[in-house]
């Protein structure tokens, strides 16, 4: 099972803010002016989520060696 990392959670937050800006742009003509920036924010959030998933898979395949002696 893949764990949820900080990058994934940050990506969800960034996408959430982007969606809120998108809704505000649909309701308010002043916010509609920044609509292209909203899509960039959502894309950055999606990329951050992708980085979190990739990082989790990478850490699972390449575990960090600890200095514990058994």
Buried (B, 14 or more C-beta within 10 A) or exposed (E): EEEEBEBBEBBBEBBEBBBEBBEBBEEEEEBEEEEEEBEEBBEBBBEBBEBBBEBBEEEEEEEEEEEEEE
